[in-house]
Amino acid sequence: MGGRRRAAGAQRPARLARCGQIDLGEDDVRILHIGYRLPPDPGGKERYIARLAREQVLRGHEVLVARRRGDVPPGVEAVTLKPTRLGRVAARRSDPVAFALECAAALPRLGPVDVVNLHGDHREALFLGPAARRLRVPLLLTVHGALAMGQRAVMPWAFRHVAGFVAIGARPTADLRRAGVPAEAIRTMSSGLDLPRLDAIRARTVVEPGLIVSVGSLVPVKNHALTIEAFHRLRAVRPGVRLVIAGEGPERARLEGLAGEGVEFAGQLSGDDVHALVSRAEVFVLASRRLASIGEGIPTAALEALALGTAVVVSSDATLGPVIADRDAYRVFRSGSAEDLVAHLRWVLGTGAARARMVERGRRAVSDLDWPRTAAVIEDWYEAARAGEPAPPSRPCRETARG
């Protein structure tokens, strides 16, 4: 492994500075991210890991990533994993568990690491927590979506060696609290956004009247079938509308059977193509629902839609709180209710002035979610976890946000 080394267990000087910015000096931070997949595999979690790792490299840190699939960002070091005997057994039922076992076995080979940021849940933490503790390295767990609460009984044991938690939205925060994690150990936040790039796309895009867009893998949790049902009800009274769904997945054949006239499946698009499509739309819709073992955190695609100046309508299982505190910046319909979704779509499409005000509130609501500020907040949390302190309070960090 490349990069500078220190003696195992060597003490490091305190360096928590103003506004969450770690004073790197000659002693930068060596960060290990662990996530099962990275882009080009689709998903908000995958993009989050890659973008955060890249931002941390730009901020002067040494960053390593262990992953099963996907491309490691420029400047980030890939960790080579080796199969383990126990992992081979676990892989028969769960490859993510086998992956966690391989990562745990790899930790001692990596040299000194200052913090391990695991992106997963209790299954991976069960094995990586003890491995990190043996090396006296703090483990932070970023939970990107709802937990499988049917396994709640094992969670306190799985989380016993986790130094701190990042919850991407209210849903994972609530699940962690139900699992017995104290509030002061949880930092609730969202993904960062590439605001300059989104602003540039918005500036060169012309809105297409009547265009409704949904973005997400074609899987049951996204509930695209409900979006299609609501669209056909809406089209009966507004025949000029059309629906474009961007994403790919195992439900495509079933959804195409439901689609009918006015519905288009765009397939898996590049990030820029997705953003251009969303920017052209009058409305962005996300109908995600909570299932027994999966659910949304804060959907990054909806935050990006706000930044792109598109009106956003999401289900009550995919809300943007507490990060977006202004509930007038977007609309929420009852999860599972096509009738309620239609009512919100009719309001958004039928009230130009009100929609414009909502869009402007949405853009203001995400104006401080750029990646430099998000990375600074996470560095605060890393530092607090390493010091054994509770989560630091949120701070505006406007200077960092402009960086």
Contacts in CASP RR format, 6 or more apart in sequence:
PFRMAT RR
TARGET T0000
AUTHOR 0000-0000-0000
METHOD contacts of the structure
MODEL  1
MGGRRRAAGAQRPARLARCGQIDLGEDDVRILHIGYRLPPDPGGKERYIA
RLAREQVLRGHEVLVARRRGDVPPGVEAVTLKPTRLGRVAARRSDPVAFA
LECAAALPRLGPVDVVNLHGDHREALFLGPAARRLRVPLLLTVHGALAMG
QRAVMPWAFRHVAGFVAIGARPTADLRRAGVPAEAIRTMSSGLDLPRLDA
IRARTVVEPGLIVSVGSLVPVKNHALTIEAFHRLRAVRPGVRLVIAGEGP
ERARLEGLAGEGVEFAGQLSGDDVHALVSRAEVFVLASRRLASIGEGIPT
AALEALALGTAVVVSSDATLGPVIADRDAYRVFRSGSAEDLVAHLRWVLG
TGAARARMVERGRRAVSDLDWPRTAAVIEDWYEAARAGEPAPPSRPCRET
ARG
1 64 0 8 1.000
1 77 0 8 1.000
1 109 0 8 1.000
1 110 0 8 1.000
1 111 0 8 1.000
2 77 0 8 1.000
3 30 0 8 1.000
3 62 0 8 1.000
4 62 0 8 1.000
5 111 0 8 1.000
5 112 0 8 1.000
6 12 0 8 1.000
6 112 0 8 1.000
7 112 0 8 1.000
8 111 0 8 1.000
8 112 0 8 1.000
8 135 0 8 1.000
9 112 0 8 1.000
9 136 0 8 1.000
10 112 0 8 1.000
12 27 0 8 1.000
12 114 0 8 1.000
13 27 0 8 1.000
14 387 0 8 1.000
15 22 0 8 1.000
15 23 0 8 1.000
15 24 0 8 1.000
15 25 0 8 1.000
15 27 0 8 1.000
15 383 0 8 1.000
16 22 0 8 1.000
16 380 0 8 1.000
16 383 0 8 1.000
16 384 0 8 1.000
16 387 0 8 1.000
17 23 0 8 1.000
19 376 0 8 1.000
19 395 0 8 1.000
19 397 0 8 1.000
19 399 0 8 1.000
19 400 0 8 1.000
20 376 0 8 1.000
20 377 0 8 1.000
20 379 0 8 1.000
20 380 0 8 1.000
20 383 0 8 1.000
20 392 0 8 1.000
20 395 0 8 1.000
20 397 0 8 1.000
20 400 0 8 1.000
21 376 0 8 1.000
21 379 0 8 1.000
21 400 0 8 1.000
22 29 0 8 1.000
22 379 0 8 1.000
22 382 0 8 1.000
22 383 0 8 1.000
24 59 0 8 1.000
24 60 0 8 1.000
24 61 0 8 1.000
28 60 0 8 1.000
28 61 0 8 1.000
28 62 0 8 1.000
29 56 0 8 1.000
29 61 0 8 1.000
29 62 0 8 1.000
29 114 0 8 1.000
29 115 0 8 1.000
29 379 0 8 1.000
29 382 0 8 1.000
30 61 0 8 1.000
30 62 0 8 1.000
30 63 0 8 1.000
30 64 0 8 1.000
30 112 0 8 1.000
30 113 0 8 1.000
30 114 0 8 1.000
30 115 0 8 1.000
31 53 0 8 1.000
31 56 0 8 1.000
31 61 0 8 1.000
31 62 0 8 1.000
31 63 0 8 1.000
31 64 0 8 1.000
31 113 0 8 1.000
31 114 0 8 1.000
31 115 0 8 1.000
31 117 0 8 1.000
31 382 0 8 1.000
32 63 0 8 1.000
32 64 0 8 1.000
32 65 0 8 1.000
32 66 0 8 1.000
32 79 0 8 1.000
32 107 0 8 1.000
32 110 0 8 1.000
32 113 0 8 1.000
32 115 0 8 1.000
32 116 0 8 1.000
32 117 0 8 1.000
33 49 0 8 1.000
33 52 0 8 1.000
33 53 0 8 1.000
33 63 0 8 1.000
33 64 0 8 1.000
33 65 0 8 1.000
33 66 0 8 1.000
33 117 0 8 1.000
33 119 0 8 1.000
34 65 0 8 1.000
34 66 0 8 1.000
34 67 0 8 1.000
34 100 0 8 1.000
34 103 0 8 1.000
34 116 0 8 1.000
34 117 0 8 1.000
34 118 0 8 1.000
34 119 0 8 1.000
34 124 0 8 1.000
34 128 0 8 1.000
35 45 0 8 1.000
35 49 0 8 1.000
35 65 0 8 1.000
35 66 0 8 1.000
35 67 0 8 1.000
35 68 0 8 1.000
35 118 0 8 1.000
35 119 0 8 1.000
35 120 0 8 1.000
36 67 0 8 1.000
36 68 0 8 1.000
36 69 0 8 1.000
36 96 0 8 1.000
36 99 0 8 1.000
36 119 0 8 1.000
36 120 0 8 1.000
37 45 0 8 1.000
37 46 0 8 1.000
37 67 0 8 1.000
37 68 0 8 1.000
37 69 0 8 1.000
37 70 0 8 1.000
38 46 0 8 1.000
38 49 0 8 1.000
38 50 0 8 1.000
38 65 0 8 1.000
38 67 0 8 1.000
38 69 0 8 1.000
38 70 0 8 1.000
38 71 0 8 1.000
38 72 0 8 1.000
38 73 0 8 1.000
39 46 0 8 1.000
39 47 0 8 1.000
39 50 0 8 1.000
39 70 0 8 1.000
39 71 0 8 1.000
40 70 0 8 1.000
40 71 0 8 1.000
41 69 0 8 1.000
41 70 0 8 1.000
42 216 0 8 1.000
42 217 0 8 1.000
42 247 0 8 1.000
42 248 0 8 1.000
42 268 0 8 1.000
43 216 0 8 1.000
43 217 0 8 1.000
44 144 0 8 1.000
44 191 0 8 1.000
44 299 0 8 1.000
44 300 0 8 1.000
44 301 0 8 1.000
45 119 0 8 1.000
45 120 0 8 1.000
45 144 0 8 1.000
45 145 0 8 1.000
46 70 0 8 1.000
47 191 0 8 1.000
47 300 0 8 1.000
48 119 0 8 1.000
48 142 0 8 1.000
48 144 0 8 1.000
48 168 0 8 1.000
48 191 0 8 1.000
48 192 0 8 1.000
48 300 0 8 1.000
49 65 0 8 1.000
49 67 0 8 1.000
49 119 0 8 1.000
50 71 0 8 1.000
50 73 0 8 1.000
51 73 0 8 1.000
51 191 0 8 1.000
51 192 0 8 1.000
51 194 0 8 1.000
51 371 0 8 1.000
52 371 0 8 1.000
52 374 0 8 1.000
52 375 0 8 1.000
52 378 0 8 1.000
53 63 0 8 1.000
53 65 0 8 1.000
53 72 0 8 1.000
53 73 0 8 1.000
53 76 0 8 1.000
54 73 0 8 1.000
54 74 0 8 1.000
54 75 0 8 1.000
54 76 0 8 1.000
55 371 0 8 1.000
55 372 0 8 1.000
55 374 0 8 1.000
55 375 0 8 1.000
56 63 0 8 1.000
56 375 0 8 1.000
57 63 0 8 1.000
57 73 0 8 1.000
57 74 0 8 1.000
57 75 0 8 1.000
57 76 0 8 1.000
59 372 0 8 1.000
59 375 0 8 1.000
59 379 0 8 1.000
62 77 0 8 1.000
63 75 0 8 1.000
63 76 0 8 1.000
63 77 0 8 1.000
64 76 0 8 1.000
64 77 0 8 1.000
64 78 0 8 1.000
64 79 0 8 1.000
64 110 0 8 1.000
64 113 0 8 1.000
65 72 0 8 1.000
65 73 0 8 1.000
65 76 0 8 1.000
65 77 0 8 1.000
65 78 0 8 1.000
65 79 0 8 1.000
66 78 0 8 1.000
66 79 0 8 1.000
66 81 0 8 1.000
66 103 0 8 1.000
66 106 0 8 1.000
67 78 0 8 1.000
68 81 0 8 1.000
68 95 0 8 1.000
68 96 0 8 1.000
68 99 0 8 1.000
72 78 0 8 1.000
79 103 0 8 1.000
79 106 0 8 1.000
79 110 0 8 1.000
80 106 0 8 1.000
81 99 0 8 1.000
81 102 0 8 1.000
81 103 0 8 1.000
81 106 0 8 1.000
82 102 0 8 1.000
82 105 0 8 1.000
82 106 0 8 1.000
83 102 0 8 1.000
84 98 0 8 1.000
84 101 0 8 1.000
84 102 0 8 1.000
84 105 0 8 1.000
86 101 0 8 1.000
87 97 0 8 1.000
87 98 0 8 1.000
87 101 0 8 1.000
87 102 0 8 1.000
88 98 0 8 1.000
90 97 0 8 1.000
90 98 0 8 1.000
90 101 0 8 1.000
91 97 0 8 1.000
91 98 0 8 1.000
94 123 0 8 1.000
96 123 0 8 1.000
96 124 0 8 1.000
97 123 0 8 1.000
97 124 0 8 1.000
97 127 0 8 1.000
99 124 0 8 1.000
100 123 0 8 1.000
100 124 0 8 1.000
100 126 0 8 1.000
100 127 0 8 1.000
100 128 0 8 1.000
101 127 0 8 1.000
103 124 0 8 1.000
103 127 0 8 1.000
103 128 0 8 1.000
103 131 0 8 1.000
104 127 0 8 1.000
104 128 0 8 1.000
104 129 0 8 1.000
104 130 0 8 1.000
104 131 0 8 1.000
105 131 0 8 1.000
107 113 0 8 1.000
107 116 0 8 1.000
107 128 0 8 1.000
107 131 0 8 1.000
107 132 0 8 1.000
107 135 0 8 1.000
107 137 0 8 1.000
108 135 0 8 1.000
113 135 0 8 1.000
113 137 0 8 1.000
114 137 0 8 1.000
114 382 0 8 1.000
114 386 0 8 1.000
115 137 0 8 1.000
115 138 0 8 1.000
115 139 0 8 1.000
115 140 0 8 1.000
115 382 0 8 1.000
115 385 0 8 1.000
115 386 0 8 1.000
116 128 0 8 1.000
116 132 0 8 1.000
116 137 0 8 1.000
116 138 0 8 1.000
116 139 0 8 1.000
116 140 0 8 1.000
117 140 0 8 1.000
117 142 0 8 1.000
117 382 0 8 1.000
118 124 0 8 1.000
118 125 0 8 1.000
118 128 0 8 1.000
118 139 0 8 1.000
118 140 0 8 1.000
118 141 0 8 1.000
118 142 0 8 1.000
119 142 0 8 1.000
119 144 0 8 1.000
120 141 0 8 1.000
120 142 0 8 1.000
120 143 0 8 1.000
120 144 0 8 1.000
121 141 0 8 1.000
121 143 0 8 1.000
121 147 0 8 1.000
121 148 0 8 1.000
122 147 0 8 1.000
122 151 0 8 1.000
122 154 0 8 1.000
122 155 0 8 1.000
122 158 0 8 1.000
122 159 0 8 1.000
122 179 0 8 1.000
123 158 0 8 1.000
125 139 0 8 1.000
125 141 0 8 1.000
125 158 0 8 1.000
125 159 0 8 1.000
125 161 0 8 1.000
125 162 0 8 1.000
126 154 0 8 1.000
126 157 0 8 1.000
126 158 0 8 1.000
128 139 0 8 1.000
129 139 0 8 1.000
129 160 0 8 1.000
129 161 0 8 1.000
129 162 0 8 1.000
130 161 0 8 1.000
132 138 0 8 1.000
132 139 0 8 1.000
132 161 0 8 1.000
133 139 0 8 1.000
133 161 0 8 1.000
138 163 0 8 1.000
138 164 0 8 1.000
138 382 0 8 1.000
138 385 0 8 1.000
138 386 0 8 1.000
138 388 0 8 1.000
139 161 0 8 1.000
139 162 0 8 1.000
139 163 0 8 1.000
139 164 0 8 1.000
140 162 0 8 1.000
140 163 0 8 1.000
140 164 0 8 1.000
140 165 0 8 1.000
140 166 0 8 1.000
140 381 0 8 1.000
140 382 0 8 1.000
140 385 0 8 1.000
141 159 0 8 1.000
141 162 0 8 1.000
141 164 0 8 1.000
141 165 0 8 1.000
141 166 0 8 1.000
142 165 0 8 1.000
142 166 0 8 1.000
142 167 0 8 1.000
142 168 0 8 1.000
143 165 0 8 1.000
143 166 0 8 1.000
143 167 0 8 1.000
143 168 0 8 1.000
143 172 0 8 1.000
143 175 0 8 1.000
143 176 0 8 1.000
144 168 0 8 1.000
144 172 0 8 1.000
144 297 0 8 1.000
145 168 0 8 1.000
145 169 0 8 1.000
145 171 0 8 1.000
145 172 0 8 1.000
145 294 0 8 1.000
145 295 0 8 1.000
145 296 0 8 1.000
145 297 0 8 1.000
146 171 0 8 1.000
146 172 0 8 1.000
146 175 0 8 1.000
146 290 0 8 1.000
146 294 0 8 1.000
146 295 0 8 1.000
146 296 0 8 1.000
146 297 0 8 1.000
147 155 0 8 1.000
147 172 0 8 1.000
147 175 0 8 1.000
147 176 0 8 1.000
147 179 0 8 1.000
148 292 0 8 1.000
148 293 0 8 1.000
148 294 0 8 1.000
149 175 0 8 1.000
149 178 0 8 1.000
149 179 0 8 1.000
150 292 0 8 1.000
150 293 0 8 1.000
152 178 0 8 1.000
152 179 0 8 1.000
155 179 0 8 1.000
155 180 0 8 1.000
156 179 0 8 1.000
156 180 0 8 1.000
159 165 0 8 1.000
159 179 0 8 1.000
159 181 0 8 1.000
162 185 0 8 1.000
163 385 0 8 1.000
163 386 0 8 1.000
163 388 0 8 1.000
164 185 0 8 1.000
164 186 0 8 1.000
164 187 0 8 1.000
164 381 0 8 1.000
164 385 0 8 1.000
164 391 0 8 1.000
165 176 0 8 1.000
165 181 0 8 1.000
165 185 0 8 1.000
165 186 0 8 1.000
165 187 0 8 1.000
166 186 0 8 1.000
166 187 0 8 1.000
166 188 0 8 1.000
166 189 0 8 1.000
166 378 0 8 1.000
166 381 0 8 1.000
167 173 0 8 1.000
167 176 0 8 1.000
167 186 0 8 1.000
167 187 0 8 1.000
167 188 0 8 1.000
167 189 0 8 1.000
168 189 0 8 1.000
168 190 0 8 1.000
168 191 0 8 1.000
168 297 0 8 1.000
168 298 0 8 1.000
169 188 0 8 1.000
169 189 0 8 1.000
169 190 0 8 1.000
169 297 0 8 1.000
169 298 0 8 1.000
169 321 0 8 1.000
169 322 0 8 1.000
169 323 0 8 1.000
170 188 0 8 1.000
170 297 0 8 1.000
170 298 0 8 1.000
170 319 0 8 1.000
170 321 0 8 1.000
170 322 0 8 1.000
171 290 0 8 1.000
171 295 0 8 1.000
171 296 0 8 1.000
171 297 0 8 1.000
171 317 0 8 1.000
172 297 0 8 1.000
173 186 0 8 1.000
173 188 0 8 1.000
176 186 0 8 1.000
177 183 0 8 1.000
177 186 0 8 1.000
184 390 0 8 1.000
184 391 0 8 1.000
185 390 0 8 1.000
185 391 0 8 1.000
186 391 0 8 1.000
187 377 0 8 1.000
187 381 0 8 1.000
187 391 0 8 1.000
188 322 0 8 1.000
188 323 0 8 1.000
189 323 0 8 1.000
189 374 0 8 1.000
189 377 0 8 1.000
189 378 0 8 1.000
190 298 0 8 1.000
190 300 0 8 1.000
190 303 0 8 1.000
190 320 0 8 1.000
190 323 0 8 1.000
190 369 0 8 1.000
190 374 0 8 1.000
191 298 0 8 1.000
191 300 0 8 1.000
191 303 0 8 1.000
191 369 0 8 1.000
191 374 0 8 1.000
192 300 0 8 1.000
192 303 0 8 1.000
192 369 0 8 1.000
192 370 0 8 1.000
192 371 0 8 1.000
192 373 0 8 1.000
192 374 0 8 1.000
193 300 0 8 1.000
193 303 0 8 1.000
193 304 0 8 1.000
193 307 0 8 1.000
193 366 0 8 1.000
193 369 0 8 1.000
193 370 0 8 1.000
193 371 0 8 1.000
194 370 0 8 1.000
194 371 0 8 1.000
195 307 0 8 1.000
195 366 0 8 1.000
195 367 0 8 1.000
195 369 0 8 1.000
195 370 0 8 1.000
196 370 0 8 1.000
197 275 0 8 1.000
198 275 0 8 1.000
198 304 0 8 1.000
198 307 0 8 1.000
198 308 0 8 1.000
199 307 0 8 1.000
201 272 0 8 1.000
201 275 0 8 1.000
201 276 0 8 1.000
201 279 0 8 1.000
201 308 0 8 1.000
202 279 0 8 1.000
202 307 0 8 1.000
202 308 0 8 1.000
202 309 0 8 1.000
205 276 0 8 1.000
205 279 0 8 1.000
205 280 0 8 1.000
205 308 0 8 1.000
206 280 0 8 1.000
207 279 0 8 1.000
207 280 0 8 1.000
207 281 0 8 1.000
207 282 0 8 1.000
208 280 0 8 1.000
208 281 0 8 1.000
208 282 0 8 1.000
209 282 0 8 1.000
210 238 0 8 1.000
210 240 0 8 1.000
210 241 0 8 1.000
210 242 0 8 1.000
210 282 0 8 1.000
210 283 0 8 1.000
210 349 0 8 1.000
211 241 0 8 1.000
211 242 0 8 1.000
211 244 0 8 1.000
211 280 0 8 1.000
211 281 0 8 1.000
211 282 0 8 1.000
211 283 0 8 1.000
212 231 0 8 1.000
212 241 0 8 1.000
212 242 0 8 1.000
212 243 0 8 1.000
212 244 0 8 1.000
212 281 0 8 1.000
212 282 0 8 1.000
212 283 0 8 1.000
212 284 0 8 1.000
212 285 0 8 1.000
212 345 0 8 1.000
213 243 0 8 1.000
213 244 0 8 1.000
213 245 0 8 1.000
213 246 0 8 1.000
213 277 0 8 1.000
213 278 0 8 1.000
213 280 0 8 1.000
213 281 0 8 1.000
213 283 0 8 1.000
213 284 0 8 1.000
213 285 0 8 1.000
213 310 0 8 1.000
214 222 0 8 1.000
214 224 0 8 1.000
214 227 0 8 1.000
214 243 0 8 1.000
214 244 0 8 1.000
214 245 0 8 1.000
214 246 0 8 1.000
214 284 0 8 1.000
214 285 0 8 1.000
214 286 0 8 1.000
214 287 0 8 1.000
215 245 0 8 1.000
215 246 0 8 1.000
215 247 0 8 1.000
215 274 0 8 1.000
215 277 0 8 1.000
215 278 0 8 1.000
215 284 0 8 1.000
215 286 0 8 1.000
215 301 0 8 1.000
216 222 0 8 1.000
216 224 0 8 1.000
216 245 0 8 1.000
216 246 0 8 1.000
216 247 0 8 1.000
216 286 0 8 1.000
216 301 0 8 1.000
217 247 0 8 1.000
217 248 0 8 1.000
217 249 0 8 1.000
218 224 0 8 1.000
218 245 0 8 1.000
218 247 0 8 1.000
218 248 0 8 1.000
218 249 0 8 1.000
218 250 0 8 1.000
218 251 0 8 1.000
218 252 0 8 1.000
218 255 0 8 1.000
218 265 0 8 1.000
219 249 0 8 1.000
219 250 0 8 1.000
219 251 0 8 1.000
220 251 0 8 1.000
220 291 0 8 1.000
221 288 0 8 1.000
221 289 0 8 1.000
221 290 0 8 1.000
221 291 0 8 1.000
221 294 0 8 1.000
221 295 0 8 1.000
221 296 0 8 1.000
222 286 0 8 1.000
222 287 0 8 1.000
222 288 0 8 1.000
223 287 0 8 1.000
223 288 0 8 1.000
223 289 0 8 1.000
223 315 0 8 1.000
223 335 0 8 1.000
223 336 0 8 1.000
224 245 0 8 1.000
224 251 0 8 1.000
224 255 0 8 1.000
224 287 0 8 1.000
225 251 0 8 1.000
225 254 0 8 1.000
225 255 0 8 1.000
225 258 0 8 1.000
226 287 0 8 1.000
226 289 0 8 1.000
226 336 0 8 1.000
226 338 0 8 1.000
226 341 0 8 1.000
227 243 0 8 1.000
227 245 0 8 1.000
227 285 0 8 1.000
227 287 0 8 1.000
227 341 0 8 1.000
228 243 0 8 1.000
228 255 0 8 1.000
228 258 0 8 1.000
228 259 0 8 1.000
228 263 0 8 1.000
229 258 0 8 1.000
229 338 0 8 1.000
230 285 0 8 1.000
230 287 0 8 1.000
230 338 0 8 1.000
230 341 0 8 1.000
230 342 0 8 1.000
230 345 0 8 1.000
231 241 0 8 1.000
231 243 0 8 1.000
231 262 0 8 1.000
231 263 0 8 1.000
232 260 0 8 1.000
233 338 0 8 1.000
233 339 0 8 1.000
233 342 0 8 1.000
234 241 0 8 1.000
234 342 0 8 1.000
234 345 0 8 1.000
234 346 0 8 1.000
234 349 0 8 1.000
235 241 0 8 1.000
235 261 0 8 1.000
235 262 0 8 1.000
237 346 0 8 1.000
238 346 0 8 1.000
238 349 0 8 1.000
241 262 0 8 1.000
241 349 0 8 1.000
242 262 0 8 1.000
242 263 0 8 1.000
242 264 0 8 1.000
243 262 0 8 1.000
243 263 0 8 1.000
243 264 0 8 1.000
244 263 0 8 1.000
244 264 0 8 1.000
244 265 0 8 1.000
244 266 0 8 1.000
244 277 0 8 1.000
244 281 0 8 1.000
245 255 0 8 1.000
245 263 0 8 1.000
245 264 0 8 1.000
245 265 0 8 1.000
245 266 0 8 1.000
245 267 0 8 1.000
246 266 0 8 1.000
246 267 0 8 1.000
246 268 0 8 1.000
246 269 0 8 1.000
246 274 0 8 1.000
246 277 0 8 1.000
247 265 0 8 1.000
247 266 0 8 1.000
247 267 0 8 1.000
247 268 0 8 1.000
247 269 0 8 1.000
248 267 0 8 1.000
248 268 0 8 1.000
252 265 0 8 1.000
255 265 0 8 1.000
256 265 0 8 1.000
259 265 0 8 1.000
266 277 0 8 1.000
269 277 0 8 1.000
274 301 0 8 1.000
275 304 0 8 1.000
275 308 0 8 1.000
278 284 0 8 1.000
278 301 0 8 1.000
278 304 0 8 1.000
278 305 0 8 1.000
278 308 0 8 1.000
278 310 0 8 1.000
279 308 0 8 1.000
279 309 0 8 1.000
279 310 0 8 1.000
281 305 0 8 1.000
281 310 0 8 1.000
282 310 0 8 1.000
282 311 0 8 1.000
282 348 0 8 1.000
282 349 0 8 1.000
282 355 0 8 1.000
283 310 0 8 1.000
283 311 0 8 1.000
283 312 0 8 1.000
283 313 0 8 1.000
283 345 0 8 1.000
283 348 0 8 1.000
283 349 0 8 1.000
284 301 0 8 1.000
284 302 0 8 1.000
284 305 0 8 1.000
284 310 0 8 1.000
284 311 0 8 1.000
284 312 0 8 1.000
284 313 0 8 1.000
285 313 0 8 1.000
285 314 0 8 1.000
285 341 0 8 1.000
285 345 0 8 1.000
286 296 0 8 1.000
286 299 0 8 1.000
286 301 0 8 1.000
286 302 0 8 1.000
286 312 0 8 1.000
286 313 0 8 1.000
286 314 0 8 1.000
286 315 0 8 1.000
286 318 0 8 1.000
287 314 0 8 1.000
287 315 0 8 1.000
287 318 0 8 1.000
287 335 0 8 1.000
287 336 0 8 1.000
287 341 0 8 1.000
288 295 0 8 1.000
288 296 0 8 1.000
288 299 0 8 1.000
288 314 0 8 1.000
288 315 0 8 1.000
288 317 0 8 1.000
288 318 0 8 1.000
288 335 0 8 1.000
289 295 0 8 1.000
289 315 0 8 1.000
289 317 0 8 1.000
289 335 0 8 1.000
289 336 0 8 1.000
290 296 0 8 1.000
290 317 0 8 1.000
290 335 0 8 1.000
295 317 0 8 1.000
296 317 0 8 1.000
296 318 0 8 1.000
297 318 0 8 1.000
298 320 0 8 1.000
298 321 0 8 1.000
298 323 0 8 1.000
299 314 0 8 1.000
299 318 0 8 1.000
299 320 0 8 1.000
302 312 0 8 1.000
302 314 0 8 1.000
302 318 0 8 1.000
302 320 0 8 1.000
302 330 0 8 1.000
303 320 0 8 1.000
303 323 0 8 1.000
303 324 0 8 1.000
303 366 0 8 1.000
303 369 0 8 1.000
305 312 0 8 1.000
306 312 0 8 1.000
306 324 0 8 1.000
306 329 0 8 1.000
306 330 0 8 1.000
306 362 0 8 1.000
306 363 0 8 1.000
306 365 0 8 1.000
306 366 0 8 1.000
307 363 0 8 1.000
307 366 0 8 1.000
307 369 0 8 1.000
309 359 0 8 1.000
309 362 0 8 1.000
309 363 0 8 1.000
310 359 0 8 1.000
311 330 0 8 1.000
311 331 0 8 1.000
311 348 0 8 1.000
311 355 0 8 1.000
311 358 0 8 1.000
311 359 0 8 1.000
312 320 0 8 1.000
312 329 0 8 1.000
312 330 0 8 1.000
312 331 0 8 1.000
312 362 0 8 1.000
313 330 0 8 1.000
313 331 0 8 1.000
313 332 0 8 1.000
313 333 0 8 1.000
313 341 0 8 1.000
313 344 0 8 1.000
313 345 0 8 1.000
313 348 0 8 1.000
314 320 0 8 1.000
314 330 0 8 1.000
314 331 0 8 1.000
314 332 0 8 1.000
314 333 0 8 1.000
315 332 0 8 1.000
315 333 0 8 1.000
315 334 0 8 1.000
315 335 0 8 1.000
315 336 0 8 1.000
315 341 0 8 1.000
316 332 0 8 1.000
316 333 0 8 1.000
316 334 0 8 1.000
316 335 0 8 1.000
317 335 0 8 1.000
318 335 0 8 1.000
319 332 0 8 1.000
320 329 0 8 1.000
320 330 0 8 1.000
323 369 0 8 1.000
324 330 0 8 1.000
324 362 0 8 1.000
324 365 0 8 1.000
324 366 0 8 1.000
325 365 0 8 1.000
326 361 0 8 1.000
326 362 0 8 1.000
326 364 0 8 1.000
326 365 0 8 1.000
328 358 0 8 1.000
328 361 0 8 1.000
329 358 0 8 1.000
329 361 0 8 1.000
329 362 0 8 1.000
329 364 0 8 1.000
329 365 0 8 1.000
330 358 0 8 1.000
330 362 0 8 1.000
331 344 0 8 1.000
331 347 0 8 1.000
331 348 0 8 1.000
331 358 0 8 1.000
332 344 0 8 1.000
333 340 0 8 1.000
333 341 0 8 1.000
333 343 0 8 1.000
333 344 0 8 1.000
334 340 0 8 1.000
347 354 0 8 1.000
348 355 0 8 1.000
348 358 0 8 1.000
349 355 0 8 1.000
368 396 0 8 1.000
368 397 0 8 1.000
368 398 0 8 1.000
368 401 0 8 1.000
370 401 0 8 1.000
370 403 0 8 1.000
372 400 0 8 1.000
372 401 0 8 1.000
372 403 0 8 1.000
373 397 0 8 1.000
373 400 0 8 1.000
373 401 0 8 1.000
376 397 0 8 1.000
376 400 0 8 1.000
377 394 0 8 1.000
377 395 0 8 1.000
377 397 0 8 1.000
380 392 0 8 1.000
380 395 0 8 1.000
381 391 0 8 1.000
381 392 0 8 1.000
384 390 0 8 1.000
384 391 0 8 1.000
384 392 0 8 1.000
END
